[in-house]
Amino acid sequence: MSNRFEKYDHTARRGGRLTPTTGRLDWCLSVGLAICSAFAVACAPAELACTETATCTPTGHKDGGTDTSLDAVGAEDAETRIDLATEPTEPPIDSPVDATIDAPKIEDSEAGPSEDIRGDASPDVPVIDAASEPGACDPGTAKSPTDSTCLISEKYGVFVSPQGSNTAGAGIRAAPYKTLARALQAAKGNVMRVYACDEGSGYTDALTIDATFDGMSLYGGFECTTWTYATTRRARVHPASGVALNVKGLTAGVTVEDFEFDAADAPVGESSIGAIVGTAANLTLRRVTIQAGKGGAGADGADGANGADALSVELSEEGLPAICPADVSQQFGGMWLRPAPCATLGGVGGAANRGQSGGAGVAGGPTTNIATSNIGTGGGPGAAGAKGSDGNPGAPGMAGSAGGMFSASGYTVAQSGSNGLDGYPAQGGGGGVASSASGLWNCIGASGGAGGMGGCGGSAGIGGASGGASVALLTWMAPITLDQCELTSSAGGTGGKGGNGGNGGFGKWGALGGHAYTGDAGAPGGAGIGMGATGGPGGNGGNGGSAAGGDGGPSYTIVYKGSAPIKLNGTLLAHREGGAKGIGGAVTNVKAPDGLIGGAADDFIVP
């Protein structure tokens, strides 16, 4: 037993054998503690009989084969053989020791699991030795495939391709998933990395990263056939509508590298925002392109309807004829019994009285909100009714008073241009005077005709809506780092045109007075009795007020509230023009105001 822990000098060899010297501690330090421990087990007193006869098989081997894993346990030369005989001259050179069976297994702490049920890196991807590059393949580090290609392995990431399958796929290179959402779910709490390729079709589902994916990383520079990585490639995310990238609720943070997020042009009245980051910490975008589409145009306002024209008079509105002899003491003038299309009314014709002068006609209505007061009165003696006044026009709309507003969820467009006001109805014409039967005690004159109805006011124009925004990145109380990124906004949405006010309706002529009486010279009434006077025509309705145009939407590359995004390594920002102003409506040279031109800038700070 005194010779079991002899020192072996690795530098001196005799015919293929190691030269024995004395010294247990030096020998242990030379070959490594693990092998030394294995020797101690293998050469315990219970094994004395076989070792003394040089027939003891080293622990862990049944066939005396060679173990080439000595590098993994710290040996200096994987081809070095160690003799286990009690005497240095007894064991043969081809009886090596495998100290990895009973000895504690020694792994590089940053090399990851010793086995990978999802497969190793493909042969065409160079693998960096974790032992020579400490920490390079630790999935917990911040290193990306651009730092170490050994990370391109199912051991460290879940693979996803637009041509993959969420049902038949396994998240490996040979069978990737189809969507980023499925890959994130598979990587969550496991490898924590998503490897995305793009052969040109891109991903049509928007990407949402919330607190459940905190601490993960996504890499999009892969080629779909060989799964090689290049920082010049981008995996493109381009949903048909809405925000392309939504991030919220992060604490540890997320890294996204080599992706492109494209928001589509927005529909009418909506905004196009490439990415929204809300209340999330430690988000890093590296070599990421974000492109916002055009803001949606504001809807044009509708034109107001024209006011209704007045009704035409009929026989029922005419005065009654003169009578001689008369068996009635009075007969009423013509009047409107049919309903009017709006609040206008021709005046009642003057009443005829037996043996007396004819009565005056009544003024038409309304008498307020008309262009000229005190007209449209009834006819005086022998006169027709006066023309009714035109209605007042409606006031035009005003420009929107409230600008657009950003929030954690997006953009609310500016207030639309305000509507105009409806035009007012015209005054009806005055009723005509009745004819006189004065001195003819047995006769009655003809009554006056009703005044004509006035036209109705035109309807107001409807204001133009404001345009939507184009924003590449909106961050809300969310520190974010942009490293070598390119962000671009497109034009803001054009403001909608304000509607024109409707024209006022036309007034109509008044009704005829009653017919005259033409008797014989010797008959009662002598030379006869004249006809009743005609009612006056109604005025024209007032025009409706035109509406104001909407504001143009803004074009901002970055909008943020709270901390400003950190821009590193030549991150580029570009914006386009703000949306054009909406033009205000007009009618008969009375124009409503235009909207405002949308703002434009690379950075916009939300107060």
C-alpha positions, 0 to 999 in steps of 0.5 A: 500500500505504501506505493499506491500514491506514487508521483508520476512525472508527466514530463519524463517518459520511458518507452511510453510509460510514465516515470514513477517517483514518490510524493502523494500530494504532488501526484494528486496536484499533477493529475487533478483531484478528481482522478486522485479521488478515483484512485483512492476509491479504486485502490482501497484495501478491499482491492489489495489482492488484485492490485498486488497481482496487477490484475485490478481493472480500473474503476468504471471500465470493463474493457480497459478502453481509452477515455478521451475526456481528460480535457473535461476534467483538467488533464493536460494531455487527452492522449496521456495514459496513467498506469495504476499498477502497484509498481511502475513497471508492471501495468501495460501502457494500453491499460488507461484510467477512466476517472470520469465514472466514479469521480465527480463530473466537472463541467464548465459552469457557463457551458450549459447542460451536458445533454440537449434533447433538442439537438446540437448545432448544425455542422455548418455553424461553427461552434465556439468552445465554451471552455476556451470562451467562458460565458459565451454560451450561457443563456443567462448572459446578454450575448447574442449570436453575433457575439458567439455562434455557439449560441445558434443551437436548440440548447439556447433558443427556440427557432421560428420561421414564416414557413414553419408550423405551430402544430407540426413544428418543434421549435428547432431548425429542422421544424421551426414554429410559424409565429413569434407568439408560439416561439415566445411561449415555448422559450418562456422559462426555458431557453429564454431566446427566440431565433427568427428567420425570414425568407421574405414573406415576414410575420403577419401577426403583430408582436406583443411582449408583456410581463410574462416574457420578461427577461427574454431576447429575440434575434431576427437576423437568421437565414431560413435554410442554413440558419446562419446569422447576419446583422444585415438581415431583418425578420420583418413583422408587418401586420395588416393593421394596427401597431406592429410591436407592443411592449408593456410591463417589463422589469428585467427587460427584453432585448430585440435585435435585427427586426423590422416592424412595419405598421400599415397605412391607417384607415380613415380617421385612425393613426399608424404607430409602429411600436408602443412601449408602455410602463416597461423598463430595460428594453433594448432595441438593437439594429431594429427598423421601425416604419410607421405608415401614413396617418389616416385622413380625416373624413370630409364633412357632409354638405348641408341640405338645401332648404325646402321651397315654399308651397305654391298657393291653391284655390283654398288660399285665395280670397272670396268674391264680392257678392251683391246682394249679400246675406252674410255680414262678413267673409274672411280673407284667404288663409293657409290651412295646409301644414307648412314645411317649416316655421313660415306662414303667409299672412291672412288676407283682409276680411270683407264687410257688408256695406263697409270698407274692406279689412287690411291683410295680416303680416306674414311670419315669422318676425324674428331671425329675419334679414329685415324687420317690419316688412311683410305686412298686410296690404293697405287699402287697395294694396297687395300684401308686402313681400316677406323678409328673407331668413337669416343665414346660419353662422359658419363653424369654427376651427376645432378647439382641442388638439390631438392627444397622446396616451399610453395606448396611442393617439386621439385625433384632434377635435373635428372642425365645428359644424355650421348653424342651420339657416332660418326660415323666411317670413311669409308675405302679407295678406292682401286687403279686401275690396270695399263695399262702402255705401252698398248696404246690401253688398259685401266686398271681395276678401284679400288673398293669403300671403305667400309662404317663405322658403325654409332655411338651409341645413348646416354643413358638418365639420371635417374630421382631423387626420390621424398621426404617423408615429414610429415609436411611442413610449410612455414612462418607459426607459428604452435604449435604441442602438443602431436603429432606424425609425421613420414616420410617414405623413400625417393624415390630411384634415377632412374638408368642412361641409358647405352650408345648404342654400335657403329655399325659395319663397312663393307668390301670394294668393289672389284676392276674391273676384270683383262684382260687376253688376248692372248700372241700376242694380245694387252696387251700381258700377260694381265692387272691385276684387280683393288684393293679392297676398305678398310673396314670401321671402327666401330661406337663409343659407345654412352655415358652412363647417370648418375643416379638420386639422392635419395629423402629426408626423413624429418619429418618437413621442415620449412621456417621461424618460427620453429614449437613449440613442446610441451608435448612430441611431437614425430618426426621420419624419415626414410632413404633417397632414394638410389642413382641411379646407373650410366649407363655403356657400354664397361667398361666406366661408368657414375657417380651415383647419390647422396643418399637422405638426412634424418633428423627430421628437415630441415630448408629451407634457 
